[in-house]
Structures are given as C-alpha cells and as structure tokens.
C-alpha cells in the first residue's frame, strides 16, 4: 500500500512540471506580436509528430507484408 502512495506522489509531481512547460509555450506565443513565432512553433510540432507516425506506419507495413506472404 505504501508503494502505491509513493508512485502516486511521484506521478503527481511529474505532471505538474509537464503543465508548466505548456504554460510557458502559451505565454511565449501570446506575448509575441508577429505570427512568425507561432508559425515556427507549429512547424516544430508537426516535425516532431511526423517521425512517430512514420515509425508506426513502417512497422505496420512490415507486419502486413510478413503475414501476407506467410
């Protein structure tokens, strides 16, 4: 029971730091007068999201090809 409490506290502390990062990004985007900063952040998000989808898609294609030829 004590182990579950420690895990819960650690998870709550980690989530607080994650929320702080989102607030910082929002503050930077809201304070900028030009749209170039917002466009750059959006492009960075798209770039970071591209690779997980490519990896999962490639893995799915590999599994599909493996079972199709068996």
C-alpha positions in Angstrom: 0.0 0.0 0.0 2.8 2.4 0.8 4.5 1.7 -2.5 1.3 2.8 -4.3 1.3 6.0 -2.4 4.8 6.8 -3.3 4.1 6.1 -7.0 1.1 8.3 -6.9 3.0 11.2 -5.4 5.8 10.9 -8.0 3.3 10.8 -10.8 1.6 13.9 -9.5 4.9 15.8 -9.2 5.9 14.8 -12.8 2.5 16.0 -14.2 3.0 19.4 -12.5 6.2 20.0 -14.4 4.6 19.0 -17.7 1.9 21.5 -17.3 4.4 24.2 -16.6 6.0 23.7 -20.0 2.7 24.0 -21.7 2.0 27.3 -19.9 5.4 28.6 -20.9 4.8 27.8 -24.5 1.4 29.5 -24.4 2.9 32.6 -22.7 5.6 32.9 -25.4 3.1 32.6 -28.2 0.6 35.0 -26.7 3.3 37.7 -26.0 4.7 37.6 -29.5 3.4 40.3 -31.8 4.4 38.7 -35.0 2.9 35.4 -36.3 6.4 34.1 -37.2 6.9 32.7 -33.7 3.6 30.9 -33.7 4.3 29.6 -37.2 7.7 28.3 -36.1 6.2 26.5 -33.0 3.5 24.9 -35.2 6.1 23.7 -37.7 8.2 22.3 -34.9 5.2 20.4 -33.5 4.5 19.0 -37.0 8.1 17.9 -37.4 8.1 16.2 -34.0 4.8 14.4 -34.7 6.0 13.1 -38.1 8.5 10.6 -37.0 6.3 8.5 -34.6 3.7 8.2 -37.3 6.4 7.1 -39.8 7.8 4.5 -37.4 4.4 3.0 -36.6 3.3 3.1 -40.2 6.5 1.4 -41.3 6.2 -1.2 -38.6 2.6 -1.9 -39.6 3.5 -2.2 -43.2 6.3 -4.6 -42.3 3.9 -6.8 -40.2 1.3 -6.7 -43.0 3.9 -7.8 -45.6 5.2 -10.5 -43.3 1.8 -12.1 -42.7 0.6 -11.6 -46.2 3.4 -13.8 -47.6 3.1 -16.5 -45.0 
